Amino acid sequence: MGLDILELWNAAGGFARGVIIVLIAMSLWSLTVAITKFIYFRRSERATRKFAPLFSRAIQEEQLDQAITLAEKNKKSHVAKVLGGALSEVKPLLRDRATITSADINSAERAVERQMMIVLSEFKRGIGILATVGSTGPFVGLLGTTVGIVNSFTGMAQAGASGGLAAVSAGIAEALLATALGLFVAIPAVWFYNYFTTKIEYLSVEMTYTSKELIDYLIKSVGSEFGRSIFTKEFQAQKAVSGSGHINK
């Protein structure tokens, strides 16, 4: 004996149909969120794979103007968004060859933290829907099952002695269908929620690591041809002038 969904739908009462419609709507909602987030993450990771080598090469070659341009152009990469926030704080100083102080680097760190919070909020948007569907789907189905069983036993009581198991079997099958549908809706939602939660943690570590690398680079480059190099070059020039007056013996 097979399961005829259409027959069960036709035999279902108004409340059971309402529960089924709600569960179908929850399923479509969670699937829409999951597909949208999956596409969003794939685009961000693909853009990051293209951005990271170019940015790393520009940093190694001390081409900060090029690095800033790359970060500003890559709007889809989560790493580019975070690094762009840090570079935007020191961008005017780098281009004007002004002196970068520790306060400027601290400002860049705060910019990174702010941008990371923005990016993480974008990553987490909609994830709560998956958690809600995954946790409430079985309960919605159980509600339909409970009401369906109550209606079945009520009908059996009204039928009296003439009502047996055959009189309530259809109603019980209709009631259990709601529970099965609730589990069918909740299980994929829980899977997607766990997957995206793990993915967000991985991307968060990636953003934190790359941003720390950039801040460390800015700190270590204070004696190079940019950043705080004005002070360094002036000090070296004064030392050379003062040293030129001595006669080597």
Stockholm file with secondary structure:
# STOCKHOLM 1.0

chainA/1-249         MGLDILELWNAAGGFARGVIIVLIAMSLWSLTVAITKFIYFRRSERATRKFAPLFSRAIQEEQLDQAITLAEKNKKSHVAKVLGGALSEVKPLLRDRATITSADINSAERAVERQMMIVLSEFKRGIGILATVGSTGPFVGLLGTTVGIVNSFTGMAQAGASGGLAAVSAGIAEALLATALGLFVAIPAVWFYNYFTTKIEYLSVEMTYTSKELIDYLIKSVGSEFGRSIFTKEFQAQKAVSGSGHINK
#=GR chainA/1-249 SS CCCCHHHHHHHCCHHHHHHHHHHHHHHHHHHHHHHHHHHHHHHHHHHHHHHHHHHHHHHHTTCHHHHHHHHHHCCSCHHHHHHHHHHHHHHHHHHHTCCCCHHHHHHHHHHHHHHHHHHHHHHHTTHHHHHHHHHHHHHHHHHHHHHHHHHHHHHHHHHGGGCCHHHHHHHHHHHHHHHHHHHHHHHHHHHHHHHHHHHHHHHHHHHHHHHHHHHHHHHHGGGSSSSTHHHHHHHHHHHHHHHHTSCCC
#=GC SS_cons         CCCCHHHHHHHCCHHHHHHHHHHHHHHHHHHHHHHHHHHHHHHHHHHHHHHHHHHHHHHHTTCHHHHHHHHHHCCSCHHHHHHHHHHHHHHHHHHHTCCCCHHHHHHHHHHHHHHHHHHHHHHHTTHHHHHHHHHHHHHHHHHHHHHHHHHHHHHHHHHGGGCCHHHHHHHHHHHHHHHHHHHHHHHHHHHHHHHHHHHHHHHHHHHHHHHHHHHHHHHHGGGSSSSTHHHHHHHHHHHHHHHHTSCCC
//
